[in-house]
Amino acid sequence: MRIEKDTLGNIRLPGDALYGAQTQRAVENFPISGLRLSRGFIKAQGTVKLAAARANGSLGLISRKICRAIEKAAIEVIKGKHDRHFVVDVYQAGAGTSQNMNANEVISNRAVELLGGKKGDYRKVSPNDHVNMAQSTNDTIPSSIYISSFESLRDDLLPALRKLKKALASKSKAFDKIVKAGRTHLQDAVPMRLGQEFSGYAESVRNDLLRVQNASKALLNLPIGGNALGTGINAHPRFHTCILKEIRKITGVNYKSSKNLFDGIQNVYPALEVSASLRGLAVTLTKIANDIRLLSSGPRTGFSELRLPAVQPGSSIMPGKVNPVMAEMLNMVCYQVMGNDTAISYAAQASQLELNVMMPVIAHNLLFSIDILSNSINAFTDRCLEGIEADAGRCREYADATLALATALNPVIGYESAAEISKEAYRTGKSVKEIVVEKGVMDRKTVRRVLDPLKLTGK
């Protein structure tokens, strides 16, 4: 153990800990969930601290020796070398003050070590006066949220969505000649092609991909440089432009300043906008997953139009049972994302006066949603969607049997007469085609031509 001192007095903490007194107080104050902010968020914190050190160094505000030590320590944080020292619970002090100090202390103590000192010797490198110079929790935490979320969307979720869209489009082409019965209200509807059904899925994913991409652009506006409220207090007049320039260099992303730094610190609208796009995506994915579960139901007593890859046994008691587990997993993830969005929405509207103090829970839920959506979409695409097969015979059987074939008779005999044929087919258990022939409305050759399900599906 070692003893450190902060403005509240002395506190004991593990001797090998890179964090310091303020982080230790947070550990003791918030033993809530055992959850920590993600690797991506910690990386973003390292990015902000590295950029700040370089900006302050270039402005001559810290010595070259201290600047280089902070740079090396921050780069190690970016690479994940010190993740085990980021120990603050997600549910912590408002705004993320403890999280910001966790980063400041880890980088400070590591910089002290690099300069040949012992942990806690903040005369060499101070967490507040050097690592946190010209910054505040209030601008570094939202900036870290936006940087980490943008990178996670770019590197994980958007590629997963592109792969999903491509797989759905491929199935649409493969299934284009397979005619089936459409269903509305879960009742018989007019014929369609299985490929057309899948084309709808592909298009809906494409639209969500565009919505997520557009929402992610809001993350490019960072409130960094605003410091505590947006005034930039205690910062060099050029710090604001310098740190943004350094962040762009480090990340290769064209981040810009929030148009209004006061708004950027008062509110977390970019996170809210992205979360809303993820909620919309979750709605789309839920629909697709539910449809695939329905269409593959059976195999003897359900729709059984689709055959899914068997990836694991489906029952601990019923031998041979195989369940649509990948679609079920995707459903669960979507429901979690919807719940995360609700938490983010409440937390975002909790902004008061000059600050939103709910940022840690916003960061956790937003990054969690991106992470589980990325992983679940990849797993669903690889282990379910790409291996789906169609039962063309069963699909055709339903297409011939649907009572809504009578719809094609409307232009010939009118809606009411067509409805009577449909009702009689239902009462007798016969097909619409059989009733039409029996009533002499058309001969068999004409019926086959007029009521050919494939011709009724359009182009």
Contacts in CASP RR format, 6 or more apart in sequence:
PFRMAT RR
TARGET T0000
AUTHOR 0000-0000-0000
METHOD contacts of the structure
MODEL  1
MRIEKDTLGNIRLPGDALYGAQTQRAVENFPISGLRLSRGFIKAQGTVKL
AAARANGSLGLISRKICRAIEKAAIEVIKGKHDRHFVVDVYQAGAGTSQN
MNANEVISNRAVELLGGKKGDYRKVSPNDHVNMAQSTNDTIPSSIYISSF
ESLRDDLLPALRKLKKALASKSKAFDKIVKAGRTHLQDAVPMRLGQEFSG
YAESVRNDLLRVQNASKALLNLPIGGNALGTGINAHPRFHTCILKEIRKI
TGVNYKSSKNLFDGIQNVYPALEVSASLRGLAVTLTKIANDIRLLSSGPR
TGFSELRLPAVQPGSSIMPGKVNPVMAEMLNMVCYQVMGNDTAISYAAQA
SQLELNVMMPVIAHNLLFSIDILSNSINAFTDRCLEGIEADAGRCREYAD
ATLALATALNPVIGYESAAEISKEAYRTGKSVKEIVVEKGVMDRKTVRRV
LDPLKLTGK
1 12 0 8 1.000
1 13 0 8 1.000
1 14 0 8 1.000
1 15 0 8 1.000
2 12 0 8 1.000
2 13 0 8 1.000
2 14 0 8 1.000
2 15 0 8 1.000
2 119 0 8 1.000
2 120 0 8 1.000
3 10 0 8 1.000
3 11 0 8 1.000
3 12 0 8 1.000
3 13 0 8 1.000
4 10 0 8 1.000
4 11 0 8 1.000
4 13 0 8 1.000
4 20 0 8 1.000
4 21 0 8 1.000
4 24 0 8 1.000
4 120 0 8 1.000
5 11 0 8 1.000
5 21 0 8 1.000
6 21 0 8 1.000
6 22 0 8 1.000
6 25 0 8 1.000
8 25 0 8 1.000
9 21 0 8 1.000
11 21 0 8 1.000
11 24 0 8 1.000
11 25 0 8 1.000
12 24 0 8 1.000
13 19 0 8 1.000
13 20 0 8 1.000
13 21 0 8 1.000
13 23 0 8 1.000
13 24 0 8 1.000
15 119 0 8 1.000
17 23 0 8 1.000
17 24 0 8 1.000
17 85 0 8 1.000
17 119 0 8 1.000
18 82 0 8 1.000
18 85 0 8 1.000
18 105 0 8 1.000
18 106 0 8 1.000
18 109 0 8 1.000
18 110 0 8 1.000
18 119 0 8 1.000
19 85 0 8 1.000
19 86 0 8 1.000
19 87 0 8 1.000
19 102 0 8 1.000
19 105 0 8 1.000
19 106 0 8 1.000
19 109 0 8 1.000
20 105 0 8 1.000
20 109 0 8 1.000
20 119 0 8 1.000
20 120 0 8 1.000
20 127 0 8 1.000
21 105 0 8 1.000
22 98 0 8 1.000
22 101 0 8 1.000
22 102 0 8 1.000
22 105 0 8 1.000
22 127 0 8 1.000
23 87 0 8 1.000
23 88 0 8 1.000
23 98 0 8 1.000
23 101 0 8 1.000
23 102 0 8 1.000
23 105 0 8 1.000
23 106 0 8 1.000
25 98 0 8 1.000
26 88 0 8 1.000
26 89 0 8 1.000
26 92 0 8 1.000
26 93 0 8 1.000
26 98 0 8 1.000
26 101 0 8 1.000
26 102 0 8 1.000
27 87 0 8 1.000
27 88 0 8 1.000
27 89 0 8 1.000
29 92 0 8 1.000
29 93 0 8 1.000
30 88 0 8 1.000
30 89 0 8 1.000
30 91 0 8 1.000
30 92 0 8 1.000
30 93 0 8 1.000
30 98 0 8 1.000
31 89 0 8 1.000
32 89 0 8 1.000
32 90 0 8 1.000
32 91 0 8 1.000
32 92 0 8 1.000
33 89 0 8 1.000
33 90 0 8 1.000
33 91 0 8 1.000
34 89 0 8 1.000
34 90 0 8 1.000
35 89 0 8 1.000
35 90 0 8 1.000
35 91 0 8 1.000
35 364 0 8 1.000
36 86 0 8 1.000
36 87 0 8 1.000
36 88 0 8 1.000
36 89 0 8 1.000
36 90 0 8 1.000
37 86 0 8 1.000
37 88 0 8 1.000
37 90 0 8 1.000
37 99 0 8 1.000
37 360 0 8 1.000
37 363 0 8 1.000
37 364 0 8 1.000
37 367 0 8 1.000
38 148 0 8 1.000
38 364 0 8 1.000
38 367 0 8 1.000
38 368 0 8 1.000
38 371 0 8 1.000
39 80 0 8 1.000
39 83 0 8 1.000
40 148 0 8 1.000
40 151 0 8 1.000
40 152 0 8 1.000
40 367 0 8 1.000
41 144 0 8 1.000
41 145 0 8 1.000
41 148 0 8 1.000
41 363 0 8 1.000
41 367 0 8 1.000
42 77 0 8 1.000
42 80 0 8 1.000
42 83 0 8 1.000
42 86 0 8 1.000
42 103 0 8 1.000
43 77 0 8 1.000
43 78 0 8 1.000
43 80 0 8 1.000
43 148 0 8 1.000
43 151 0 8 1.000
44 143 0 8 1.000
44 144 0 8 1.000
44 145 0 8 1.000
44 147 0 8 1.000
44 148 0 8 1.000
44 151 0 8 1.000
45 77 0 8 1.000
45 99 0 8 1.000
45 100 0 8 1.000
45 103 0 8 1.000
45 140 0 8 1.000
45 144 0 8 1.000
46 74 0 8 1.000
46 77 0 8 1.000
46 78 0 8 1.000
46 103 0 8 1.000
46 107 0 8 1.000
47 74 0 8 1.000
47 78 0 8 1.000
47 144 0 8 1.000
47 147 0 8 1.000
47 247 0 8 1.000
47 250 0 8 1.000
47 251 0 8 1.000
48 135 0 8 1.000
48 140 0 8 1.000
48 143 0 8 1.000
48 144 0 8 1.000
48 147 0 8 1.000
48 224 0 8 1.000
48 243 0 8 1.000
48 247 0 8 1.000
49 70 0 8 1.000
49 74 0 8 1.000
49 77 0 8 1.000
49 103 0 8 1.000
49 104 0 8 1.000
49 107 0 8 1.000
49 131 0 8 1.000
49 140 0 8 1.000
50 70 0 8 1.000
50 71 0 8 1.000
50 74 0 8 1.000
50 75 0 8 1.000
50 78 0 8 1.000
50 246 0 8 1.000
50 250 0 8 1.000
51 224 0 8 1.000
51 243 0 8 1.000
51 246 0 8 1.000
51 247 0 8 1.000
51 249 0 8 1.000
51 250 0 8 1.000
52 131 0 8 1.000
52 132 0 8 1.000
52 133 0 8 1.000
52 134 0 8 1.000
52 135 0 8 1.000
52 243 0 8 1.000
52 246 0 8 1.000
53 62 0 8 1.000
53 67 0 8 1.000
53 70 0 8 1.000
53 71 0 8 1.000
53 74 0 8 1.000
53 130 0 8 1.000
53 131 0 8 1.000
54 67 0 8 1.000
54 71 0 8 1.000
54 242 0 8 1.000
54 246 0 8 1.000
55 134 0 8 1.000
55 239 0 8 1.000
55 242 0 8 1.000
55 243 0 8 1.000
55 245 0 8 1.000
55 246 0 8 1.000
56 62 0 8 1.000
56 67 0 8 1.000
56 133 0 8 1.000
56 134 0 8 1.000
56 236 0 8 1.000
56 239 0 8 1.000
57 64 0 8 1.000
57 67 0 8 1.000
58 242 0 8 1.000
59 236 0 8 1.000
59 238 0 8 1.000
59 239 0 8 1.000
59 242 0 8 1.000
61 133 0 8 1.000
61 134 0 8 1.000
61 236 0 8 1.000
62 70 0 8 1.000
62 130 0 8 1.000
62 133 0 8 1.000
65 115 0 8 1.000
66 111 0 8 1.000
66 115 0 8 1.000
66 124 0 8 1.000
66 125 0 8 1.000
66 130 0 8 1.000
69 111 0 8 1.000
69 112 0 8 1.000
69 114 0 8 1.000
69 115 0 8 1.000
69 125 0 8 1.000
70 107 0 8 1.000
70 108 0 8 1.000
70 111 0 8 1.000
70 125 0 8 1.000
70 130 0 8 1.000
70 131 0 8 1.000
72 110 0 8 1.000
72 111 0 8 1.000
72 114 0 8 1.000
73 106 0 8 1.000
73 107 0 8 1.000
73 108 0 8 1.000
73 110 0 8 1.000
73 111 0 8 1.000
73 114 0 8 1.000
74 107 0 8 1.000
76 82 0 8 1.000
76 110 0 8 1.000
77 103 0 8 1.000
77 106 0 8 1.000
77 107 0 8 1.000
77 110 0 8 1.000
82 106 0 8 1.000
82 110 0 8 1.000
85 102 0 8 1.000
85 106 0 8 1.000
86 99 0 8 1.000
86 102 0 8 1.000
86 103 0 8 1.000
86 106 0 8 1.000
87 102 0 8 1.000
88 98 0 8 1.000
88 99 0 8 1.000
88 102 0 8 1.000
90 360 0 8 1.000
90 361 0 8 1.000
90 364 0 8 1.000
91 360 0 8 1.000
91 361 0 8 1.000
92 98 0 8 1.000
92 99 0 8 1.000
92 360 0 8 1.000
94 357 0 8 1.000
94 358 0 8 1.000
94 359 0 8 1.000
94 360 0 8 1.000
95 137 0 8 1.000
95 138 0 8 1.000
95 141 0 8 1.000
95 355 0 8 1.000
95 356 0 8 1.000
95 357 0 8 1.000
95 359 0 8 1.000
95 360 0 8 1.000
96 137 0 8 1.000
96 141 0 8 1.000
96 357 0 8 1.000
96 359 0 8 1.000
96 360 0 8 1.000
97 137 0 8 1.000
99 137 0 8 1.000
99 141 0 8 1.000
99 360 0 8 1.000
100 132 0 8 1.000
100 135 0 8 1.000
100 136 0 8 1.000
100 137 0 8 1.000
100 140 0 8 1.000
100 141 0 8 1.000
101 127 0 8 1.000
101 137 0 8 1.000
103 131 0 8 1.000
103 140 0 8 1.000
104 127 0 8 1.000
104 128 0 8 1.000
104 131 0 8 1.000
104 132 0 8 1.000
105 127 0 8 1.000
107 127 0 8 1.000
107 131 0 8 1.000
108 120 0 8 1.000
108 122 0 8 1.000
108 125 0 8 1.000
108 126 0 8 1.000
108 127 0 8 1.000
108 130 0 8 1.000
108 131 0 8 1.000
109 119 0 8 1.000
109 120 0 8 1.000
109 127 0 8 1.000
111 124 0 8 1.000
111 125 0 8 1.000
111 130 0 8 1.000
111 131 0 8 1.000
112 118 0 8 1.000
112 119 0 8 1.000
112 120 0 8 1.000
112 121 0 8 1.000
112 122 0 8 1.000
112 124 0 8 1.000
112 125 0 8 1.000
113 119 0 8 1.000
115 124 0 8 1.000
115 125 0 8 1.000
116 124 0 8 1.000
117 124 0 8 1.000
125 131 0 8 1.000
134 225 0 8 1.000
134 227 0 8 1.000
134 232 0 8 1.000
134 234 0 8 1.000
134 235 0 8 1.000
134 236 0 8 1.000
134 239 0 8 1.000
134 243 0 8 1.000
135 224 0 8 1.000
135 225 0 8 1.000
135 227 0 8 1.000
135 235 0 8 1.000
136 226 0 8 1.000
136 227 0 8 1.000
136 228 0 8 1.000
138 223 0 8 1.000
138 226 0 8 1.000
138 227 0 8 1.000
138 228 0 8 1.000
138 229 0 8 1.000
138 230 0 8 1.000
138 265 0 8 1.000
138 355 0 8 1.000
139 223 0 8 1.000
139 224 0 8 1.000
139 225 0 8 1.000
139 226 0 8 1.000
139 227 0 8 1.000
139 228 0 8 1.000
139 230 0 8 1.000
139 261 0 8 1.000
139 265 0 8 1.000
140 224 0 8 1.000
141 359 0 8 1.000
141 360 0 8 1.000
141 363 0 8 1.000
142 222 0 8 1.000
142 223 0 8 1.000
142 264 0 8 1.000
142 265 0 8 1.000
142 268 0 8 1.000
142 271 0 8 1.000
142 356 0 8 1.000
142 359 0 8 1.000
143 222 0 8 1.000
143 223 0 8 1.000
143 224 0 8 1.000
143 247 0 8 1.000
144 363 0 8 1.000
145 268 0 8 1.000
145 271 0 8 1.000
145 359 0 8 1.000
145 362 0 8 1.000
145 363 0 8 1.000
145 366 0 8 1.000
145 367 0 8 1.000
146 219 0 8 1.000
146 220 0 8 1.000
146 221 0 8 1.000
146 222 0 8 1.000
146 270 0 8 1.000
146 271 0 8 1.000
147 219 0 8 1.000
147 222 0 8 1.000
147 247 0 8 1.000
147 251 0 8 1.000
147 253 0 8 1.000
147 255 0 8 1.000
148 363 0 8 1.000
148 367 0 8 1.000
149 216 0 8 1.000
149 219 0 8 1.000
149 271 0 8 1.000
149 274 0 8 1.000
149 366 0 8 1.000
149 367 0 8 1.000
149 370 0 8 1.000
150 216 0 8 1.000
150 219 0 8 1.000
150 220 0 8 1.000
150 253 0 8 1.000
151 251 0 8 1.000
151 253 0 8 1.000
152 367 0 8 1.000
152 370 0 8 1.000
152 371 0 8 1.000
152 374 0 8 1.000
153 212 0 8 1.000
153 216 0 8 1.000
153 219 0 8 1.000
153 274 0 8 1.000
153 370 0 8 1.000
154 216 0 8 1.000
156 370 0 8 1.000
156 371 0 8 1.000
156 374 0 8 1.000
157 212 0 8 1.000
157 370 0 8 1.000
157 373 0 8 1.000
157 374 0 8 1.000
157 377 0 8 1.000
158 209 0 8 1.000
158 212 0 8 1.000
158 213 0 8 1.000
158 216 0 8 1.000
160 373 0 8 1.000
160 374 0 8 1.000
160 377 0 8 1.000
160 378 0 8 1.000
160 381 0 8 1.000
161 205 0 8 1.000
161 208 0 8 1.000
161 209 0 8 1.000
161 212 0 8 1.000
161 281 0 8 1.000
161 377 0 8 1.000
162 209 0 8 1.000
163 377 0 8 1.000
163 378 0 8 1.000
163 381 0 8 1.000
164 205 0 8 1.000
164 377 0 8 1.000
164 380 0 8 1.000
164 381 0 8 1.000
164 385 0 8 1.000
165 202 0 8 1.000
165 205 0 8 1.000
165 206 0 8 1.000
165 209 0 8 1.000
167 381 0 8 1.000
167 385 0 8 1.000
167 386 0 8 1.000
168 198 0 8 1.000
168 201 0 8 1.000
168 202 0 8 1.000
168 205 0 8 1.000
168 288 0 8 1.000
168 385 0 8 1.000
169 198 0 8 1.000
169 199 0 8 1.000
169 202 0 8 1.000
171 195 0 8 1.000
171 198 0 8 1.000
171 385 0 8 1.000
171 388 0 8 1.000
172 195 0 8 1.000
172 196 0 8 1.000
172 198 0 8 1.000
172 199 0 8 1.000
172 200 0 8 1.000
172 201 0 8 1.000
172 202 0 8 1.000
173 195 0 8 1.000
174 195 0 8 1.000
174 390 0 8 1.000
175 193 0 8 1.000
175 194 0 8 1.000
175 195 0 8 1.000
175 197 0 8 1.000
175 198 0 8 1.000
175 390 0 8 1.000
176 193 0 8 1.000
176 194 0 8 1.000
176 195 0 8 1.000
176 196 0 8 1.000
177 193 0 8 1.000
177 454 0 8 1.000
178 193 0 8 1.000
178 194 0 8 1.000
178 195 0 8 1.000
178 390 0 8 1.000
178 392 0 8 1.000
178 395 0 8 1.000
178 396 0 8 1.000
179 191 0 8 1.000
179 192 0 8 1.000
179 193 0 8 1.000
179 194 0 8 1.000
179 395 0 8 1.000
179 396 0 8 1.000
179 399 0 8 1.000
179 453 0 8 1.000
179 454 0 8 1.000
179 457 0 8 1.000
180 191 0 8 1.000
180 192 0 8 1.000
180 193 0 8 1.000
180 194 0 8 1.000
180 197 0 8 1.000
180 305 0 8 1.000
180 395 0 8 1.000
180 396 0 8 1.000
180 398 0 8 1.000
180 399 0 8 1.000
181 188 0 8 1.000
181 189 0 8 1.000
181 190 0 8 1.000
181 191 0 8 1.000
181 192 0 8 1.000
181 395 0 8 1.000
181 398 0 8 1.000
181 399 0 8 1.000
181 401 0 8 1.000
181 402 0 8 1.000
181 404 0 8 1.000
181 453 0 8 1.000
182 188 0 8 1.000
182 189 0 8 1.000
182 190 0 8 1.000
182 191 0 8 1.000
182 192 0 8 1.000
182 197 0 8 1.000
182 402 0 8 1.000
182 404 0 8 1.000
183 189 0 8 1.000
188 401 0 8 1.000
188 402 0 8 1.000
188 403 0 8 1.000
188 404 0 8 1.000
189 402 0 8 1.000
189 404 0 8 1.000
190 402 0 8 1.000
190 404 0 8 1.000
190 405 0 8 1.000
190 407 0 8 1.000
190 408 0 8 1.000
190 456 0 8 1.000
191 399 0 8 1.000
191 402 0 8 1.000
191 404 0 8 1.000
191 405 0 8 1.000
191 453 0 8 1.000
191 454 0 8 1.000
191 456 0 8 1.000
191 457 0 8 1.000
192 457 0 8 1.000
193 454 0 8 1.000
193 457 0 8 1.000
194 305 0 8 1.000
194 390 0 8 1.000
194 395 0 8 1.000
196 457 0 8 1.000
197 291 0 8 1.000
201 288 0 8 1.000
201 291 0 8 1.000
204 284 0 8 1.000
204 287 0 8 1.000
204 288 0 8 1.000
205 284 0 8 1.000
205 288 0 8 1.000
207 284 0 8 1.000
208 277 0 8 1.000
208 280 0 8 1.000
208 281 0 8 1.000
208 284 0 8 1.000
211 277 0 8 1.000
211 280 0 8 1.000
211 281 0 8 1.000
212 274 0 8 1.000
212 277 0 8 1.000
212 278 0 8 1.000
212 281 0 8 1.000
214 277 0 8 1.000
215 273 0 8 1.000
215 274 0 8 1.000
215 276 0 8 1.000
215 277 0 8 1.000
216 274 0 8 1.000
218 269 0 8 1.000
218 270 0 8 1.000
218 273 0 8 1.000
218 274 0 8 1.000
219 270 0 8 1.000
219 271 0 8 1.000
219 274 0 8 1.000
220 253 0 8 1.000
220 254 0 8 1.000
220 255 0 8 1.000
220 256 0 8 1.000
221 255 0 8 1.000
221 256 0 8 1.000
221 257 0 8 1.000
221 258 0 8 1.000
221 259 0 8 1.000
221 264 0 8 1.000
221 270 0 8 1.000
222 244 0 8 1.000
222 247 0 8 1.000
222 255 0 8 1.000
222 256 0 8 1.000
222 257 0 8 1.000
222 258 0 8 1.000
223 230 0 8 1.000
223 257 0 8 1.000
223 258 0 8 1.000
223 261 0 8 1.000
223 264 0 8 1.000
223 265 0 8 1.000
224 240 0 8 1.000
224 243 0 8 1.000
224 244 0 8 1.000
224 247 0 8 1.000
224 257 0 8 1.000
225 232 0 8 1.000
225 235 0 8 1.000
225 239 0 8 1.000
225 240 0 8 1.000
225 243 0 8 1.000
225 257 0 8 1.000
225 261 0 8 1.000
226 232 0 8 1.000
226 235 0 8 1.000
226 240 0 8 1.000
226 261 0 8 1.000
226 265 0 8 1.000
227 233 0 8 1.000
227 234 0 8 1.000
227 235 0 8 1.000
228 265 0 8 1.000
229 262 0 8 1.000
229 265 0 8 1.000
229 354 0 8 1.000
229 355 0 8 1.000
230 261 0 8 1.000
230 262 0 8 1.000
230 264 0 8 1.000
230 265 0 8 1.000
231 261 0 8 1.000
232 239 0 8 1.000
232 240 0 8 1.000
232 261 0 8 1.000
236 242 0 8 1.000
240 257 0 8 1.000
244 255 0 8 1.000
244 256 0 8 1.000
244 257 0 8 1.000
247 253 0 8 1.000
247 255 0 8 1.000
248 254 0 8 1.000
248 255 0 8 1.000
258 264 0 8 1.000
262 354 0 8 1.000
265 354 0 8 1.000
265 355 0 8 1.000
266 351 0 8 1.000
266 353 0 8 1.000
266 354 0 8 1.000
266 355 0 8 1.000
266 356 0 8 1.000
267 348 0 8 1.000
267 351 0 8 1.000
267 356 0 8 1.000
268 347 0 8 1.000
268 348 0 8 1.000
268 351 0 8 1.000
268 356 0 8 1.000
268 359 0 8 1.000
268 362 0 8 1.000
269 348 0 8 1.000
271 344 0 8 1.000
271 348 0 8 1.000
271 362 0 8 1.000
271 363 0 8 1.000
271 366 0 8 1.000
272 344 0 8 1.000
272 345 0 8 1.000
272 348 0 8 1.000
274 366 0 8 1.000
275 340 0 8 1.000
275 341 0 8 1.000
275 344 0 8 1.000
275 345 0 8 1.000
275 365 0 8 1.000
275 366 0 8 1.000
275 369 0 8 1.000
276 341 0 8 1.000
278 337 0 8 1.000
278 340 0 8 1.000
278 341 0 8 1.000
278 366 0 8 1.000
278 369 0 8 1.000
278 370 0 8 1.000
278 373 0 8 1.000
279 337 0 8 1.000
279 338 0 8 1.000
279 341 0 8 1.000
281 337 0 8 1.000
281 373 0 8 1.000
282 333 0 8 1.000
282 334 0 8 1.000
282 335 0 8 1.000
282 337 0 8 1.000
282 338 0 8 1.000
282 341 0 8 1.000
282 373 0 8 1.000
283 334 0 8 1.000
283 338 0 8 1.000
285 330 0 8 1.000
285 333 0 8 1.000
285 334 0 8 1.000
285 373 0 8 1.000
285 377 0 8 1.000
286 330 0 8 1.000
286 331 0 8 1.000
286 334 0 8 1.000
286 335 0 8 1.000
288 330 0 8 1.000
289 327 0 8 1.000
289 328 0 8 1.000
289 330 0 8 1.000
289 331 0 8 1.000
289 334 0 8 1.000
289 380 0 8 1.000
290 327 0 8 1.000
290 331 0 8 1.000
292 306 0 8 1.000
292 308 0 8 1.000
292 324 0 8 1.000
292 327 0 8 1.000
292 384 0 8 1.000
292 385 0 8 1.000
292 388 0 8 1.000
293 324 0 8 1.000
293 327 0 8 1.000
293 328 0 8 1.000
294 303 0 8 1.000
295 303 0 8 1.000
295 305 0 8 1.000
295 306 0 8 1.000
296 303 0 8 1.000
296 304 0 8 1.000
296 305 0 8 1.000
296 306 0 8 1.000
296 307 0 8 1.000
296 308 0 8 1.000
296 324 0 8 1.000
296 388 0 8 1.000
297 303 0 8 1.000
297 304 0 8 1.000
298 304 0 8 1.000
299 307 0 8 1.000
303 394 0 8 1.000
303 398 0 8 1.000
304 391 0 8 1.000
304 394 0 8 1.000
305 390 0 8 1.000
305 391 0 8 1.000
305 394 0 8 1.000
305 395 0 8 1.000
305 398 0 8 1.000
306 388 0 8 1.000
306 389 0 8 1.000
306 390 0 8 1.000
306 391 0 8 1.000
307 388 0 8 1.000
307 389 0 8 1.000
307 390 0 8 1.000
307 391 0 8 1.000
308 322 0 8 1.000
308 324 0 8 1.000
308 326 0 8 1.000
308 327 0 8 1.000
308 384 0 8 1.000
308 387 0 8 1.000
308 388 0 8 1.000
309 383 0 8 1.000
309 384 0 8 1.000
309 387 0 8 1.000
309 388 0 8 1.000
310 322 0 8 1.000
311 325 0 8 1.000
311 326 0 8 1.000
311 383 0 8 1.000
311 384 0 8 1.000
312 322 0 8 1.000
312 325 0 8 1.000
313 320 0 8 1.000
313 321 0 8 1.000
313 322 0 8 1.000
314 320 0 8 1.000
314 321 0 8 1.000
314 322 0 8 1.000
314 323 0 8 1.000
314 325 0 8 1.000
315 321 0 8 1.000
315 323 0 8 1.000
324 384 0 8 1.000
326 379 0 8 1.000
326 380 0 8 1.000
326 383 0 8 1.000
326 384 0 8 1.000
327 380 0 8 1.000
327 384 0 8 1.000
329 376 0 8 1.000
329 379 0 8 1.000
329 380 0 8 1.000
330 376 0 8 1.000
330 377 0 8 1.000
330 380 0 8 1.000
333 372 0 8 1.000
333 373 0 8 1.000
333 376 0 8 1.000
336 368 0 8 1.000
336 369 0 8 1.000
336 372 0 8 1.000
337 369 0 8 1.000
337 372 0 8 1.000
337 373 0 8 1.000
340 365 0 8 1.000
340 366 0 8 1.000
340 368 0 8 1.000
340 369 0 8 1.000
341 365 0 8 1.000
341 369 0 8 1.000
343 361 0 8 1.000
343 365 0 8 1.000
344 361 0 8 1.000
344 362 0 8 1.000
344 365 0 8 1.000
344 366 0 8 1.000
347 356 0 8 1.000
347 358 0 8 1.000
347 359 0 8 1.000
347 361 0 8 1.000
347 362 0 8 1.000
347 365 0 8 1.000
348 356 0 8 1.000
348 358 0 8 1.000
348 362 0 8 1.000
350 356 0 8 1.000
350 357 0 8 1.000
350 358 0 8 1.000
351 358 0 8 1.000
356 362 0 8 1.000
396 453 0 8 1.000
399 453 0 8 1.000
399 454 0 8 1.000
400 431 0 8 1.000
400 433 0 8 1.000
400 453 0 8 1.000
401 431 0 8 1.000
402 432 0 8 1.000
402 453 0 8 1.000
403 422 0 8 1.000
403 425 0 8 1.000
403 426 0 8 1.000
403 432 0 8 1.000
404 422 0 8 1.000
405 431 0 8 1.000
405 432 0 8 1.000
405 433 0 8 1.000
405 451 0 8 1.000
405 453 0 8 1.000
405 456 0 8 1.000
406 418 0 8 1.000
406 419 0 8 1.000
406 421 0 8 1.000
406 422 0 8 1.000
406 425 0 8 1.000
406 432 0 8 1.000
407 418 0 8 1.000
408 450 0 8 1.000
408 451 0 8 1.000
408 456 0 8 1.000
409 417 0 8 1.000
409 418 0 8 1.000
409 421 0 8 1.000
409 436 0 8 1.000
409 441 0 8 1.000
409 450 0 8 1.000
409 451 0 8 1.000
410 418 0 8 1.000
412 441 0 8 1.000
412 442 0 8 1.000
412 450 0 8 1.000
413 421 0 8 1.000
413 441 0 8 1.000
421 432 0 8 1.000
421 435 0 8 1.000
421 436 0 8 1.000
421 439 0 8 1.000
421 441 0 8 1.000
422 432 0 8 1.000
424 430 0 8 1.000
424 435 0 8 1.000
425 431 0 8 1.000
425 432 0 8 1.000
425 434 0 8 1.000
425 435 0 8 1.000
428 435 0 8 1.000
430 438 0 8 1.000
432 451 0 8 1.000
433 447 0 8 1.000
433 448 0 8 1.000
433 451 0 8 1.000
436 442 0 8 1.000
436 447 0 8 1.000
436 451 0 8 1.000
437 443 0 8 1.000
437 444 0 8 1.000
437 447 0 8 1.000
442 450 0 8 1.000
449 455 0 8 1.000
END
